[in-house]
């Protein structure tokens, strides 16, 4: 029997306006303005690629709804919400740090968070086996009182709180494979043993001040935060080894009731905001491992939420690899196959040393 894989999409996600910039930096002075690097192209092209390859026909559409203000307030402060609403109404602003706000961004951000709630809900209730939420704006950098790194609302934590309060879920794990550190969930759940937060990211990319191995949680949450800061230039071998040596054993130690993946494709070999070398096979194999872990630990309950990925050419192919794997479909040949054989794709000794250091912390994860 074919698995039922849910897919969240709404055209309005593409209408979140980030304006003009020099990459991600505010334009001005000698920084010539261009379209902001966080724009709809890579996401729209991923959805289009799913359509033209026929993968979309194998997915179950999840219609997103807007998150309620009550649901958002479970994570974010009232003052922050009021600031975002005001800037959205005026048509211009920044939610905190590199988090541009355009006209109606508040309403679109609610739809993004609500899409994640709906996906998580349908997986938890077993209406669907697994789900992918292709939402925008992203969420994994957003903190309780400010937006950061293109993120306005903490989509995944908002969905987590829905599961905890509606169904009494006690243990949820997040595995963030975006190239940038998952600082939002780390900060929100730093003292909470009910959420295991794992982040694989490029060391000191963004945010520069967070994501170190020594950030392990505090109080009752000590040990429930795992950072895997891989050096720039890490490729397929390093990431697959990270899953086999750290991520999978950490999940087995924690025994979650559900796994959620903040899924960024900015670790791919063509991304302008990352310096890693991941390829479609990397995302395919990471997804396989997540499906396997979910099957073994939590009855298959797995949900993925879209985060970064800024290469309009290659990010969609990495997304296609994830969706084909979830839907158990044959792999479409990668037209960028030359990236797979670039020098340095193998696990390097200095990368292995980092993994050994992190793996030694697994026994202290709350079991």
VOFI-654608 format. One record per residue (C-alpha): residue number from 1; residue in three letters; x, y, z. Coordinates in pm, 1 decimal, decimal comma, padded with zeros to 6 digits. Layout:
<torvexs>
+-----+---------+----------+----------+----------+
: num : residuo :        X :        Y :        Z :
+-----+---------+----------+----------+----------+
: NUM :     ALA :        X :        Y :        Z :
...
+-----+---------+----------+----------+----------+
</torvexs>
This chain:
<torvexs>
+-----+---------+----------+----------+----------+
: num : residuo :        X :        Y :        Z :
+-----+---------+----------+----------+----------+
:   1 :     UNK :  00000,0 :  00000,0 :  00000,0 :
:   2 :     UNK :  00139,8 :  00337,5 : -00104,5 :
:   3 :     UNK :  00228,7 :  00580,2 :  00170,7 :
:   4 :     UNK :  00021,4 :  00896,3 :  00202,8 :
:   5 :     UNK :  00261,0 :  01190,2 :  00186,4 :
:   6 :     UNK :  00116,6 :  01532,5 :  00254,5 :
:   7 :     UNK :  00231,3 :  01850,0 :  00081,2 :
:   8 :     UNK :  00162,2 :  02205,3 :  00197,3 :
:   9 :     UNK :  00171,6 :  02482,8 : -00060,3 :
:  10 :     UNK : -00006,4 :  02811,6 : -00112,2 :
:  11 :     UNK :  00054,5 :  03067,7 : -00384,7 :
:  12 :     UNK :  00035,7 :  03345,3 : -00128,1 :
:  13 :     UNK :  00361,5 :  03222,1 :  00027,7 :
:  14 :     UNK :  00527,2 :  03357,9 : -00286,0 :
:  15 :     UNK :  00375,3 :  03702,8 : -00227,4 :
:  16 :     UNK :  00581,3 :  03775,5 :  00085,9 :
:  17 :     UNK :  00779,8 :  04079,1 : -00030,3 :
:  18 :     UNK :  01138,2 :  04109,4 :  00091,7 :
:  19 :     UNK :  01222,5 :  04406,6 : -00129,7 :
:  20 :     UNK :  01561,2 :  04496,5 : -00270,9 :
:  21 :     UNK :  01904,9 :  04435,8 : -00124,7 :
:  22 :     UNK :  02263,8 :  04353,2 : -00208,7 :
:  23 :     UNK :  02223,2 :  03982,0 : -00149,0 :
:  24 :     UNK :  02088,4 :  03988,1 :  00205,2 :
:  25 :     UNK :  02245,1 :  04321,1 :  00304,2 :
:  26 :     UNK :  02037,3 :  04639,7 :  00296,4 :
:  27 :     UNK :  02124,8 :  04832,6 : -00018,8 :
:  28 :     UNK :  02268,9 :  05182,3 :  00005,1 :
:  29 :     UNK :  02594,1 :  05366,7 : -00033,6 :
:  30 :     UNK :  02805,5 :  05157,3 : -00268,6 :
:  31 :     UNK :  02581,8 :  04850,0 : -00226,4 :
:  32 :     UNK :  02381,8 :  04847,0 : -00549,0 :
:  33 :     UNK :  02022,7 :  04727,4 : -00500,2 :
:  34 :     UNK :  01903,5 :  04404,8 : -00658,2 :
:  35 :     UNK :  01626,3 :  04159,6 : -00578,6 :
:  36 :     UNK :  01660,5 :  04029,3 : -00222,1 :
:  37 :     UNK :  01828,2 :  03689,8 : -00203,0 :
:  38 :     UNK :  01531,0 :  03549,4 : -00007,8 :
:  39 :     UNK :  01281,6 :  03567,3 : -00290,6 :
:  40 :     UNK :  01023,6 :  03323,1 : -00430,4 :
:  41 :     UNK :  01233,0 :  03176,2 : -00713,4 :
:  42 :     UNK :  01386,6 :  02864,5 : -00555,8 :
:  43 :     UNK :  01064,0 :  02768,1 : -00376,9 :
:  44 :     UNK :  00837,7 :  02823,1 : -00676,0 :
:  45 :     UNK :  01078,1 :  02628,6 : -00898,0 :
:  46 :     UNK :  01080,5 :  02339,8 : -00648,9 :
:  47 :     UNK :  00703,0 :  02320,3 : -00664,3 :
:  48 :     UNK :  00715,0 :  02345,0 : -01044,2 :
:  49 :     UNK :  00972,2 :  02064,8 : -01063,3 :
:  50 :     UNK :  00750,7 :  01842,0 : -00849,8 :
:  51 :     UNK :  00471,0 :  01916,8 : -01095,1 :
:  52 :     UNK :  00651,0 :  01852,5 : -01424,2 :
:  53 :     UNK :  00818,9 :  01532,5 : -01298,3 :
:  54 :     UNK :  00483,3 :  01393,0 : -01189,4 :
:  55 :     UNK :  00580,3 :  01368,9 : -00822,7 :
:  56 :     UNK :  00302,1 :  01608,7 : -00725,8 :
:  57 :     UNK :  00048,9 :  01352,3 : -00847,9 :
:  58 :     UNK :  00165,3 :  01114,6 : -00574,2 :
:  59 :     UNK :  00124,4 :  01368,2 : -00292,1 :
:  60 :     UNK : -00181,0 :  01459,3 : -00085,6 :
:  61 :     UNK : -00252,8 :  01831,1 : -00079,3 :
:  62 :     UNK : -00272,5 :  01988,5 :  00265,5 :
:  63 :     UNK : -00460,9 :  02316,9 :  00259,7 :
:  64 :     UNK : -00290,3 :  02556,2 :  00501,4 :
:  65 :     UNK : -00479,7 :  02777,2 :  00740,1 :
:  66 :     UNK : -00366,7 :  03089,4 :  00918,6 :
:  67 :     UNK : -00227,9 :  03028,5 :  01264,9 :
:  68 :     UNK : -00428,5 :  03208,9 :  01529,1 :
:  69 :     UNK : -00276,9 :  03483,6 :  01738,2 :
:  70 :     UNK : -00326,4 :  03259,7 :  02042,0 :
:  71 :     UNK : -00113,5 :  02990,1 :  01876,9 :
:  72 :     UNK :  00159,0 :  03240,2 :  01791,7 :
:  73 :     UNK :  00159,7 :  03380,0 :  02146,1 :
:  74 :     UNK :  00257,9 :  03037,1 :  02276,8 :
:  75 :     UNK :  00602,8 :  03113,9 :  02134,0 :
:  76 :     UNK :  00636,3 :  03486,5 :  02061,6 :
:  77 :     UNK :  00604,4 :  03788,9 :  02289,4 :
:  78 :     UNK :  00306,5 :  04024,9 :  02252,9 :
:  79 :     UNK :  00537,3 :  04319,2 :  02187,7 :
:  80 :     UNK :  00707,8 :  04145,4 :  01898,1 :
:  81 :     UNK :  00376,7 :  04047,4 :  01742,3 :
:  82 :     UNK :  00250,3 :  04405,3 :  01759,2 :
:  83 :     UNK :  00568,2 :  04534,1 :  01592,4 :
:  84 :     UNK :  00537,0 :  04286,9 :  01305,7 :
:  85 :     UNK :  00168,9 :  04367,7 :  01257,0 :
:  86 :     UNK :  00241,5 :  04740,3 :  01243,8 :
:  87 :     UNK :  00527,2 :  04705,3 :  00995,2 :
:  88 :     UNK :  00322,3 :  04469,2 :  00780,4 :
:  89 :     UNK :  00036,6 :  04718,4 :  00769,4 :
:  90 :     UNK :  00271,1 :  05001,4 :  00672,4 :
:  91 :     UNK :  00436,8 :  04789,7 :  00404,4 :
:  92 :     UNK :  00795,3 :  04817,9 :  00522,4 :
:  93 :     UNK :  01017,1 :  04717,7 :  00812,0 :
:  94 :     UNK :  01253,7 :  04464,9 :  00965,6 :
:  95 :     UNK :  01144,4 :  04215,9 :  01227,9 :
:  96 :     UNK :  01475,2 :  04234,9 :  01409,7 :
:  97 :     UNK :  01789,2 :  04133,5 :  01221,9 :
:  98 :     UNK :  01784,6 :  04074,5 :  00846,0 :
:  99 :     UNK :  01414,9 :  03984,4 :  00862,2 :
: 100 :     UNK :  01246,8 :  04208,2 :  00601,9 :
: 101 :     UNK :  00875,8 :  04275,2 :  00625,0 :
: 102 :     UNK :  00658,4 :  04388,4 :  00335,5 :
: 103 :     UNK :  00291,8 :  04463,2 :  00287,3 :
: 104 :     UNK :  00079,6 :  04177,9 :  00431,3 :
: 105 :     UNK :  00384,6 :  03983,7 :  00554,2 :
: 106 :     UNK :  00210,2 :  03929,6 :  00890,2 :
: 107 :     UNK : -00085,6 :  03755,8 :  00728,3 :
: 108 :     UNK :  00141,7 :  03546,0 :  00507,0 :
: 109 :     UNK :  00359,9 :  03449,6 :  00803,8 :
: 110 :     UNK :  00046,7 :  03331,2 :  00985,7 :
: 111 :     UNK : -00036,7 :  03116,1 :  00682,7 :
: 112 :     UNK :  00316,8 :  02976,8 :  00685,7 :
: 113 :     UNK :  00299,1 :  02883,6 :  01053,9 :
: 114 :     UNK : -00050,2 :  02746,4 :  01005,5 :
: 115 :     UNK :  00068,7 :  02528,9 :  00719,4 :
: 116 :     UNK :  00319,4 :  02368,9 :  00954,0 :
: 117 :     UNK :  00051,5 :  02319,2 :  01218,4 :
: 118 :     UNK : -00173,6 :  02143,8 :  00968,2 :
: 119 :     UNK :  00106,9 :  01919,6 :  00841,5 :
: 120 :     UNK :  00214,0 :  01821,1 :  01192,5 :
: 121 :     UNK : -00145,0 :  01760,7 :  01299,9 :
: 122 :     UNK : -00225,2 :  01530,7 :  01008,5 :
: 123 :     UNK :  00089,8 :  01326,8 :  01064,2 :
: 124 :     UNK :  00026,4 :  01296,1 :  01437,6 :
: 125 :     UNK : -00335,2 :  01183,1 :  01388,8 :
: 126 :     UNK : -00222,1 :  00940,6 :  01115,6 :
: 127 :     UNK : -00440,1 :  01099,2 :  00851,9 :
: 128 :     UNK : -00110,2 :  01104,8 :  00661,4 :
: 129 :     UNK :  00207,2 :  00900,4 :  00698,0 :
: 130 :     UNK :  00450,5 :  01188,4 :  00654,0 :
: 131 :     UNK :  00435,6 :  01545,1 :  00523,7 :
: 132 :     UNK :  00640,6 :  01828,6 :  00375,0 :
: 133 :     UNK :  00540,3 :  02192,0 :  00426,7 :
: 134 :     UNK :  00678,3 :  02410,4 :  00146,2 :
: 135 :     UNK :  00613,4 :  02732,8 :  00334,2 :
: 136 :     UNK :  00747,2 :  03087,0 :  00320,4 :
: 137 :     UNK :  00859,5 :  03295,1 :  00504,6 :
: 138 :     UNK :  01085,9 :  03044,0 :  00677,8 :
: 139 :     UNK :  01105,8 :  03016,3 :  01054,0 :
: 140 :     UNK :  01410,0 :  02850,4 :  01206,8 :
: 141 :     UNK :  01598,3 :  03170,2 :  01298,1 :
: 142 :     UNK :  01300,9 :  03346,1 :  01460,3 :
: 143 :     UNK :  01332,3 :  03394,6 :  01835,4 :
: 144 :     UNK :  01063,6 :  03472,1 :  02091,5 :
: 145 :     UNK :  01102,8 :  03849,5 :  02071,4 :
: 146 :     UNK :  01249,0 :  03912,5 :  01725,9 :
: 147 :     UNK :  01280,4 :  03790,0 :  01371,1 :
: 148 :     UNK :  01621,6 :  03696,7 :  01236,2 :
: 149 :     UNK :  01771,4 :  03572,5 :  00912,3 :
: 150 :     UNK :  01464,0 :  03613,0 :  00687,0 :
: 151 :     UNK :  01241,3 :  03442,7 :  00949,3 :
: 152 :     UNK :  00942,2 :  03614,6 :  01109,9 :
: 153 :     UNK :  00758,2 :  03342,7 :  01304,1 :
: 154 :     UNK :  00903,3 :  03023,9 :  01451,4 :
: 155 :     UNK :  00698,1 :  02789,1 :  01233,5 :
: 156 :     UNK :  00821,9 :  02458,3 :  01375,9 :
: 157 :     UNK :  00801,5 :  02554,2 :  01746,6 :
: 158 :     UNK :  00449,9 :  02688,8 :  01687,1 :
: 159 :     UNK :  00357,5 :  02350,2 :  01536,3 :
: 160 :     UNK :  00527,7 :  02169,1 :  01824,9 :
: 161 :     UNK :  00325,4 :  02362,4 :  02080,1 :
: 162 :     UNK :  00008,2 :  02271,8 :  01892,5 :
: 163 :     UNK :  00095,0 :  01902,2 :  01925,8 :
: 164 :     UNK :  00187,9 :  01932,1 :  02291,1 :
: 165 :     UNK : -00121,8 :  02124,7 :  02395,3 :
: 166 :     UNK : -00375,4 :  01951,1 :  02171,5 :
: 167 :     UNK : -00258,8 :  01590,6 :  02199,5 :
: 168 :     UNK : -00032,2 :  01586,4 :  02503,0 :
: 169 :     UNK :  00276,9 :  01484,5 :  02306,2 :
: 170 :     UNK :  00566,5 :  01456,5 :  02551,0 :
: 171 :     UNK :  00880,9 :  01409,7 :  02341,1 :
: 172 :     UNK :  00950,9 :  01566,8 :  02000,5 :
: 173 :     UNK :  01284,8 :  01579,7 :  01819,7 :
: 174 :     UNK :  01392,6 :  01832,2 :  01557,1 :
: 175 :     UNK :  01675,7 :  01762,5 :  01312,4 :
: 176 :     UNK :  01768,3 :  02086,0 :  01134,1 :
: 177 :     UNK :  01982,8 :  02031,2 :  00822,8 :
: 178 :     UNK :  01975,3 :  02390,6 :  00697,3 :
: 179 :     UNK :  02330,4 :  02521,0 :  00642,4 :
: 180 :     UNK :  02271,8 :  02787,2 :  00908,0 :
: 181 :     UNK :  02237,2 :  02716,0 :  01277,4 :
: 182 :     UNK :  01889,4 :  02641,4 :  01408,8 :
: 183 :     UNK :  01918,0 :  02911,0 :  01674,3 :
: 184 :     UNK :  01545,2 :  02968,8 :  01708,6 :
: 185 :     UNK :  01445,1 :  02625,4 :  01836,9 :
: 186 :     UNK :  01763,5 :  02610,2 :  02045,3 :
: 187 :     UNK :  01678,1 :  02934,0 :  02225,6 :
: 188 :     UNK :  01309,5 :  02851,5 :  02266,5 :
: 189 :     UNK :  01366,6 :  02502,2 :  02409,0 :
: 190 :     UNK :  01705,5 :  02548,1 :  02577,5 :
: 191 :     UNK :  01573,1 :  02447,8 :  02920,9 :
: 192 :     UNK :  01300,7 :  02210,1 :  02801,0 :
: 193 :     UNK :  01373,3 :  01834,1 :  02797,8 :
: 194 :     UNK :  01051,2 :  01772,1 :  02605,5 :
: 195 :     UNK :  01210,9 :  01881,6 :  02276,4 :
: 196 :     UNK :  01542,9 :  01745,5 :  02150,6 :
: 197 :     UNK :  01697,9 :  02003,1 :  01915,3 :
: 198 :     UNK :  01968,3 :  01880,5 :  01676,6 :
: 199 :     UNK :  02132,1 :  02117,4 :  01428,0 :
: 200 :     UNK :  02378,1 :  02027,4 :  01151,8 :
: 201 :     UNK :  02521,4 :  02349,6 :  01013,9 :
: 202 :     UNK :  02825,0 :  02522,6 :  00871,8 :
: 203 :     UNK :  03038,9 :  02640,1 :  01160,7 :
: 204 :     UNK :  02997,4 :  03012,9 :  01237,0 :
: 205 :     UNK :  02807,3 :  03097,0 :  00921,6 :
: 206 :     UNK :  02484,8 :  03247,1 :  01063,2 :
: 207 :     UNK :  02425,0 :  03340,1 :  01334,9 :
: 208 :     UNK :  02795,4 :  03376,2 :  01406,0 :
: 209 :     UNK :  02754,7 :  03373,0 :  01783,5 :
: 210 :     UNK :  02559,1 :  03047,5 :  01815,2 :
: 211 :     UNK :  02581,7 :  02682,2 :  01720,5 :
: 212 :     UNK :  02888,6 :  02566,8 :  01914,8 :
: 213 :     UNK :  02922,9 :  02213,5 :  02048,8 :
: 214 :     UNK :  02929,9 :  02344,1 :  02405,3 :
: 215 :     UNK :  02576,2 :  02484,4 :  02379,6 :
: 216 :     UNK :  02398,6 :  02185,2 :  02530,4 :
: 217 :     UNK :  02093,2 :  02326,1 :  02705,8 :
: 218 :     UNK :  02045,7 :  02426,0 :  03065,8 :
: 219 :     UNK :  01852,7 :  02319,9 :  03372,8 :
: 220 :     UNK :  01618,1 :  02031,3 :  03302,3 :
: 221 :     UNK :  01698,8 :  02069,4 :  02931,9 :
: 222 :     UNK :  02071,8 :  02007,3 :  02969,5 :
: 223 :     UNK :  02182,0 :  01751,4 :  02713,4 :
: 224 :     UNK :  01875,8 :  01798,4 :  02492,1 :
: 225 :     UNK :  02048,8 :  02040,2 :  02254,3 :
: 226 :     UNK :  02299,3 :  01894,1 :  02007,7 :
: 227 :     UNK :  02501,3 :  02109,5 :  01769,1 :
: 228 :     UNK :  02709,3 :  01962,9 :  01486,7 :
: 229 :     UNK :  02910,8 :  02258,4 :  01349,1 :
: 230 :     UNK :  03079,0 :  02127,1 :  01035,4 :
: 231 :     UNK :  03356,4 :  02330,4 :  00872,2 :
: 232 :     UNK :  03310,2 :  02502,7 :  00537,9 :
: 233 :     UNK :  03374,4 :  02262,9 :  00251,7 :
: 234 :     UNK :  03201,0 :  01966,7 :  00413,6 :
: 235 :     UNK :  03035,4 :  01739,5 :  00161,1 :
: 236 :     UNK :  02833,3 :  01422,8 :  00125,4 :
: 237 :     UNK :  03063,3 :  01204,6 :  00332,4 :
: 238 :     UNK :  03068,8 :  01440,8 :  00630,3 :
: 239 :     UNK :  02692,0 :  01480,0 :  00646,6 :
: 240 :     UNK :  02613,0 :  01111,1 :  00607,1 :
: 241 :     UNK :  02871,0 :  01030,1 :  00873,9 :
: 242 :     UNK :  02708,8 :  01293,5 :  01096,8 :
: 243 :     UNK :  02377,9 :  01113,5 :  01062,9 :
: 244 :     UNK :  02524,0 :  00769,5 :  01125,6 :
: 245 :     UNK :  02753,7 :  00867,9 :  01413,2 :
: 246 :     UNK :  02549,6 :  01137,6 :  01586,6 :
: 247 :     UNK :  02194,8 :  01203,4 :  01464,6 :
: 248 :     UNK :  02061,3 :  00848,2 :  01458,1 :
: 249 :     UNK :  02221,3 :  00743,8 :  01790,0 :
: 250 :     UNK :  02096,1 :  01067,2 :  01949,8 :
: 251 :     UNK :  01741,2 :  00999,6 :  01834,4 :
: 252 :     UNK :  01763,5 :  00641,3 :  01959,2 :
: 253 :     UNK :  01878,5 :  00768,5 :  02298,5 :
: 254 :     UNK :  01596,7 :  01024,5 :  02320,0 :
: 255 :     UNK :  01312,2 :  00807,7 :  02180,6 :
: 256 :     UNK :  01088,1 :  01082,7 :  02040,0 :
: 257 :     UNK :  00719,2 :  01042,7 :  01968,6 :
: 258 :     UNK :  00759,6 :  01246,6 :  01648,3 :
: 259 :     UNK :  01045,6 :  01386,5 :  01439,4 :
: 260 :     UNK :  01033,6 :  01723,9 :  01264,3 :
: 261 :     UNK :  01299,9 :  01833,9 :  01014,5 :
: 262 :     UNK :  01357,6 :  02204,4 :  00947,0 :
: 263 :     UNK :  01464,3 :  02142,4 :  00588,0 :
: 264 :     UNK :  01696,1 :  02392,0 :  00422,7 :
: 265 :     UNK :  01869,3 :  02330,7 :  00090,4 :
: 266 :     UNK :  02133,9 :  02600,0 :  00136,5 :
: 267 :     UNK :  02391,2 :  02331,9 :  00211,2 :
: 268 :     UNK :  02383,3 :  02239,8 : -00157,6 :
: 269 :     UNK :  02689,9 :  02286,6 : -00373,7 :
: 270 :     UNK :  02549,7 :  02589,8 : -00559,1 :
: 271 :     UNK :  02408,1 :  02793,8 : -00272,4 :
: 272 :     UNK :  02522,3 :  03157,7 : -00245,6 :
: 273 :     UNK :  02480,8 :  03170,3 :  00134,8 :
: 274 :     UNK :  02656,9 :  02846,0 :  00223,3 :
: 275 :     UNK :  02995,2 :  02693,0 :  00159,3 :
: 276 :     UNK :  02909,6 :  02324,5 :  00179,5 :
: 277 :     UNK :  02901,9 :  02072,4 : -00105,9 :
: 278 :     UNK :  02584,2 :  01870,7 : -00059,1 :
: 279 :     UNK :  02420,8 :  01705,1 : -00358,7 :
: 280 :     UNK :  02088,5 :  01541,3 : -00434,3 :
: 281 :     UNK :  02217,2 :  01204,9 : -00313,2 :
: 282 :     UNK :  02299,6 :  01364,3 :  00023,5 :
: 283 :     UNK :  01944,5 :  01486,8 :  00073,8 :
: 284 :     UNK :  01808,3 :  01156,4 : -00052,1 :
: 285 :     UNK :  02016,1 :  00957,4 :  00196,7 :
: 286 :     UNK :  01948,3 :  01194,4 :  00487,4 :
: 287 :     UNK :  01576,2 :  01158,8 :  00416,4 :
: 288 :     UNK :  01606,0 :  00780,2 :  00403,2 :
: 289 :     UNK :  01769,9 :  00786,0 :  00745,0 :
: 290 :     UNK :  01499,9 :  01011,0 :  00887,0 :
: 291 :     UNK :  01227,2 :  00782,4 :  00754,1 :
: 292 :     UNK :  01407,3 :  00481,0 :  00900,1 :
: 293 :     UNK :  01447,2 :  00651,2 :  01238,6 :
: 294 :     UNK :  01081,7 :  00754,7 :  01243,0 :
: 295 :     UNK :  00971,9 :  00401,0 :  01154,7 :
: 296 :     UNK :  01183,8 :  00250,7 :  01431,4 :
: 297 :     UNK :  01118,4 :  00507,8 :  01704,3 :
: 298 :     UNK :  00783,1 :  00678,2 :  01657,9 :
: 299 :     UNK :  00556,7 :  00481,7 :  01428,8 :
: 300 :     UNK :  00676,3 :  00663,5 :  01117,9 :
: 301 :     UNK :  00570,0 :  01009,4 :  01234,0 :
: 302 :     UNK :  00788,5 :  01251,5 :  01036,9 :
: 303 :     UNK :  00721,1 :  01605,0 :  00915,1 :
: 304 :     UNK :  00952,4 :  01841,7 :  00726,4 :
: 305 :     UNK :  00922,5 :  02220,1 :  00710,0 :
: 306 :     UNK :  01092,3 :  02424,6 :  00438,7 :
: 307 :     UNK :  01359,5 :  02669,7 :  00552,5 :
: 308 :     UNK :  01646,1 :  02809,4 :  00341,9 :
: 309 :     UNK :  01789,5 :  02732,6 : -00000,1 :
: 310 :     UNK :  01879,6 :  03015,8 : -00235,9 :
: 311 :     UNK :  02000,9 :  02851,2 : -00555,6 :
: 312 :     UNK :  01712,3 :  02867,5 : -00803,3 :
: 313 :     UNK :  01893,1 :  02612,7 : -01019,5 :
: 314 :     UNK :  01991,1 :  02342,7 : -00769,7 :
: 315 :     UNK :  01778,9 :  02379,6 : -00454,0 :
: 316 :     UNK :  01468,0 :  02253,4 : -00639,3 :
: 317 :     UNK :  01652,7 :  01935,7 : -00736,8 :
: 318 :     UNK :  01751,6 :  01874,5 : -00375,9 :
: 319 :     UNK :  01388,7 :  01923,5 : -00276,7 :
: 320 :     UNK :  01281,7 :  01681,3 : -00548,2 :
: 321 :     UNK :  01519,5 :  01420,8 : -00403,4 :
: 322 :     UNK :  01356,4 :  01456,2 : -00061,2 :
: 323 :     UNK :  01003,9 :  01427,1 : -00198,8 :
: 324 :     UNK :  01084,0 :  01128,4 : -00421,8 :
: 325 :     UNK :  01233,4 :  00953,9 : -00120,2 :
: 326 :     UNK :  00933,8 :  01023,7 :  00102,1 :
: 327 :     UNK :  00693,1 :  00903,4 : -00168,3 :
: 328 :     UNK :  00909,7 :  00598,0 : -00247,1 :
: 329 :     UNK :  00943,0 :  00698,2 : -00612,6 :
: 330 :     UNK :  01235,9 :  00630,2 : -00848,8 :
: 331 :     UNK :  01507,7 :  00894,4 : -00851,7 :
: 332 :     UNK :  01506,6 :  01142,8 : -01138,0 :
: 333 :     UNK :  01864,6 :  01170,1 : -01274,6 :
: 334 :     UNK :  02046,3 :  01476,1 : -01139,8 :
: 335 :     UNK :  02154,3 :  01705,3 : -01427,9 :
: 336 :     UNK :  02421,3 :  01849,0 : -01196,5 :
: 337 :     UNK :  02582,5 :  01510,9 : -01140,9 :
: 338 :     UNK :  02932,3 :  01660,4 : -01171,6 :
: 339 :     UNK :  02894,5 :  01800,0 : -00818,3 :
: 340 :     UNK :  02881,8 :  01445,5 : -00684,5 :
: 341 :     UNK :  03245,7 :  01380,6 : -00772,4 :
: 342 :     UNK :  03402,4 :  01709,5 : -00664,5 :
: 343 :     UNK :  03716,8 :  01674,8 : -00459,7 :
: 344 :     UNK :  03655,5 :  01666,6 : -00086,8 :
: 345 :     UNK :  03318,0 :  01492,8 : -00094,7 :
: 346 :     UNK :  03459,5 :  01216,6 :  00124,8 :
: 347 :     UNK :  03466,7 :  01240,8 :  00504,0 :
: 348 :     UNK :  03787,1 :  01420,6 :  00603,0 :
: 349 :     UNK :  03983,5 :  01354,6 :  00925,2 :
: 350 :     UNK :  03916,3 :  01701,4 :  01070,5 :
: 351 :     UNK :  03544,0 :  01654,8 :  01008,5 :
: 352 :     UNK :  03551,2 :  01312,6 :  01173,1 :
: 353 :     UNK :  03717,1 :  01464,1 :  01480,7 :
: 354 :     UNK :  03423,0 :  01702,7 :  01524,8 :
: 355 :     UNK :  03177,3 :  01415,6 :  01495,3 :
: 356 :     UNK :  03368,5 :  01216,4 :  01755,5 :
: 357 :     UNK :  03351,3 :  01511,6 :  01995,2 :
: 358 :     UNK :  02975,8 :  01548,4 :  01951,9 :
: 359 :     UNK :  02908,9 :  01173,7 :  01965,4 :
: 360 :     UNK :  03067,1 :  01160,6 :  02310,6 :
: 361 :     UNK :  02779,5 :  01377,5 :  02440,3 :
: 362 :     UNK :  02500,3 :  01139,4 :  02337,0 :
: 363 :     UNK :  02484,6 :  00946,2 :  02668,0 :
: 364 :     UNK :  02386,8 :  01270,7 :  02843,8 :
: 365 :     UNK :  02075,6 :  01322,5 :  02629,3 :
: 366 :     UNK :  01770,8 :  01285,7 :  02856,7 :
: 367 :     UNK :  01640,7 :  00934,8 :  02796,0 :
+-----+---------+----------+----------+----------+
</torvexs>
